Amino acid sequence: MGRRPTRAADPKRGTKLSPDPTPIREARRARAELSFEDQSLLGPLFGQFDANLVQVENRLSVMIHARGDQIVIEGAPDNVARARDTLNTMYDRLAQGQDLDAGAIESLIAMSNEPTLEGIISGEKEKPPIMIRTRRKTIVPRSATQVTYMRSLARDDIIFALGPAGTGKTYLAVAQAVSQLITGSVQRLILSRPAVEAGEKLGFLPGDMKDKVDPYLRPLYDALYDCMPPEQVERRIESGEIEIAPIAFMRGRTLADAFVILDEAQNTTREQMKMFLTRFGQNSRMVICGDPRQVDIPGGDSMSGLADAVGKLEDVEGFGTIRFTAADVVRHPIVGRIVEAYEGKGE
């Protein structure tokens, strides 16, 4: 199977999209012939046993054939166009040294309805590509909403990121924070969560204060370790450049020259949220992540500081609000279907 999709304006890349010659199907079928420049990338592009191309075929209901150094895609015109753009963007990611797995391919297929798909990954003429560079990887958006979110992370002072699990709210915020810490745009990285159990009571936890609160903050550690080598994370935590603490420890502080992230914000009270927001200091950026439908504090939605803050501040200058849906889930595709099923039942 195939090669790099190319464009008529570039002699190194060529794409031909034409109706199937069969008269009966002329109005319903199309054909695209694609070629690729760097044949060393064909193995990772196709995947083991052509699994990546099969994934594109199955998701977009097209047929993909390999003929030497050519790929031929056949199917409904819109689906053929989406498959062509998806394959082209998959190649671009590999050419830039980025990872390509089943989750990334699923996201690129979902984004193939967006007219700026390739420009988002490889950069349009007037704009650089949208990406976050960290010590361990370069991160690009995996959904249209993530595009908007990543732009907001680079622009707005305080951002509310709302939506279900698996949409990249916290992960992208941590990646942006790590990137700014590495470049010196901020001097500190502060990660916080309310210490609230998800529908259960854990009771007494042994150990010192760090031992007691670390289980609640583990998702933040996971995101950090994915963006920085573990030894750097530990060194920066010891030096105070990275601080991970429950929201209760924020009272009385002014968080200047810092990138501040509050995760699971739906489990803050109104008083906690007001206290946290008013910690904002000079040359800082603050991201508040949460799922308004997953409130675990007594009193539920009516007592959640997140919903209250969004209602009061959404239209205030300097604030950005990004709303994710089940369609933006970038974990295994079945996670998105689980979220849709539960939201459909009003859970």
N, C-alpha and C positions, 0 to 999 in steps of 0.2 A: 504494500500500500504506500502511497504518496510522497509528495515533495512540497516544498514551500509555495503557498499561493502567491502569485505575483500580480502586479497591477500594470495596466497598459501604459501609464505614464513613466514607468521605470523599466528600461530595457532589460534589467537583470531579473525582473519579476514579471510573470505573465499569468493573467487569469482570463479565461474565456467562459462566459456564461451564455448558453444558447438553448433554445427549445429542443426537445427530443424530436428527431425527424419523423417519428411515427405519427401520421396524420391524426389518428383517433385520440392520441394522448397529447397532442401539441399544446393544448391550452392548459394542461394539468401537470406536465412534467418538464423538467429542465436538466441541463447537464453543464457541469463546470469542470474544466481541465486545469490542474494546478501543477506548478513545478517549484522545486526548492533549490537553493544555492549551495548550502553547506550540507553535504551528504553525511558528514560525521554526526549530525544531529538527528538523523532519521531513526536510529534505534530508540533513543529516549522519546522521540516524538510519537512513534507508533506504539511503544510499550511492549512488554513481553507478550509474545504470541499475538501482537497487534491489538492488545487489550484496549489501548487508548482510542484507536480508531473504531473499534467495536462499540465503545461507550458512546462516541459521537453518533455512530449509525443508529444505535438503539434509542437514544434520547431524541434525535431529530427525524427519525423515520426516513433515512436516506440510505443509499447504497454507495459504498466507497470501494473502488477498484484500484489496484496498483498495476501499472504497466511500465516496467523499467523505471525510468526516473520521472514518471508522470503519475499523478493521482487523478482519477475521474470520479466525480460525485454526481449521482443521479437521484432525482426525486422531485417533489413539489418545488416550484421556484423559490418560495420564501425559505423553505427548509434547506435547500441547496445553498442559498446565499448565506444563511446562518452557519451552516457547516463549513463553508469556505472561510468565513471570517474567524470562526473558532479555531480552525486548523492554523490559520495564519498567525493568530495571536499566541497559540500554543508554541509555535516555532519561535516567535519573538521572545517569549519568556525564556526558552532554552538558550537562545543566542545571547541573552543578557545574563546568563549564569543562574537563573532562578529555578526553583524546584517546580516539578510538574507531577502531581499525583492525581488520584481519582477525584479528590475533593476540589482541587484547583480546576480540573477540567469541567466538573459539574458547575462550578461557579462561572467559568468562561462561557459555557453553553447558556446559562441563565442570562448572562450579560450580553449575549449576542443579539438581543433585541435592541440594545442601545446603539445609536448611530455613531458614538464616539468610542466604541470598544477598543479598536486598535490604537487610537490616539491616547487613550488612558494608559495603556501599557507601554507603548514605545515613544510617546510624546508627539503632540501635534506641532505644526510649523511654528505657531506663535507661543506655545506653552510647553514646559518640560513635562516629562511623564510623572504621573502621580505615584509616588512610592515613599516608603520610609526605610532608611538604611540604618541598620544596627550592627553590632560587632559580629553577630552570627549569621545574619541573613538580610536580604532585601525584601521588603514586604510590599505587595501591590494589592489594590482592591479586588475583592472577590464578588462584589455585588454592586449594583448601581447606587444603593444607599451608602455603601462603604466609600464610594467615590466622594459623595457629599460630606460624609463624616470626616474623611481624611483632609479635605479642604478646610473644614471647620476647625479641626485640630490645629492646623497651621495658622489660623486667622483669628479666631474668637478668644476672648479672655476667659469666659466661663461657658462650658458646654454641657447640656443635658443630653445624655445618650440613653434612649428609652427603647425597650423591646425585649423579646424573649431570649433565652439562653442560646448560645451557639451562633450569634450574629456578629461576634467580633468586637463588641462594645469595649470591654475591658482590655482585651488583648491589644487592639490598635492604640488605645490610650497609653498603655504601658510602653508599647514600641515607640510611639512618638516621644514619650517622656525620656526613654533611654537615649533616643537619637539626640534630643536637645541637651541632655546631660553630657553626652560624649563630645558634642561640638562646643560646649561651654555656654550655650544660650541660657541655661539655668545652672545654679550651683547645687541644688538639692532635688531629690525625687522623694516625694512623700506619698505613701500608699496607705489607705485606711478603709476599714469596713466596720459596720456595727457588729458587735459580738452577740448575734442572735441565732439560735438554732433553727433549722428548717423543719418546723412542725414536731420537734421532739425535745425532751429535756435530758441533757447529758449528765446533769448532776455535778458532783465534785470532780475536778480534774487535778491530778497530782502534779508536782513540780513547782518551779518558780513562776513568776509572772509571764516570762517569755513562753514557757512550756504550756501555760494555760491558754494564751491567746493565739499562738501559732496555728492551731488547727483551723481557726476561723479565717486565717489569712493565707492559707495554703494556695488558693488559686492565684493570688498575686505573686507569690514566690514562683509558681510554675511559669507564669508569663515572663517574669524576669529572667529565669534560667533559659528560656527559649530565645531571648534576645541578647544575652550576654554570657560569656563563659562563667561557670559556677565560681571559680576562684576570684573573678572580678566582682561578682555580686557580693560574695562574703567580705572581700576587702572593703568595698564601698559601704556596706552595712556597718562594719566595724568603725570606719572613719566618720560615719554620720552623713555621708553623701546620699545614701539611700536609707530611708526610715519607713518601717512598716509597723503600724500601730492601730489599735481600735480607735474609733471616733471619740470615745470618752477621754482620750489623752490629748485631744486637740484644744480643749478649753483653755483660754487665757493666752494663746499664742498668736503671733502674727507671722504668716508664712510668706516671707519675701524671697525673691530670687529662686522660686521653687516651682516645680511642676507637681501639682497636687491631684491625686485621683481618689475619689470616694466610690467604692464598689458596693453593690447590694444596697443602694441608697433607698430603695423602697422600704427598708426595715429601720429607717431612722424616724424618730418622732419629729414633730414640727419644731420643737425647741432645739433638738440636736441639729437639724438642718439649718436653722437660722444661725446657731452658734458656728457651724462649720463654714457657711458661706461668708460670714463676717470675719473669718481668719485671713481672707484674701489680702495679699500684700503687694508691694511694688515689684514690677518685672516678674510676675507670676502668671501661671495658667492653671485653671482648675477644671477637671472633668468629673461629672457626677453621673455614674452609670447605675441603671436599675431597671427592673421589670415591674411596672405598676400592677401587673396581674398576679404577682407572686409575693404578697405581703405576709410576713410571718409574725409581725408584732401583734399584741393584744389590741383589739379594736379594728384591725384590718385596714381597708383602704381609707376610711374616714380619719384615721390617725396617722397616716403615712406622711412624713415630711416631704417626700419626693413629689407626690401629686400636688401638695399645697404649694411648694416652691415653684413648680412649673406653671401652675395657674397664676401665680403672682408675678413671675419674672420673665415669662416666655417672650414678651414683646419689649422688654427693656433693652436699651442699647448696650452692646458688649456681650450679650448672651446669645448662644446658638442652641437650637433644639433639633435633635436628629431622632426620628422615629423609625425603628426597624420593625419588620413584620416577619412572619414565618417564612415568607419567600426569600428573606435575606439570610436564613440559617446556612452556615458554611461548614457545619460538621457533616456527618454522614447524611445523605439525602433522607433517610428514614426519620431523622430528628426533626426535620422540617414538617414531615407528615404527622409526626406525633404532636408537635405544637399546634398545627392546624386543627387536628382532631379535638384537642382539649379546648382550644379557643372557640371552636364551633359549638361546643356544648356549654360554653359560658363558664368553664371551670376557672 
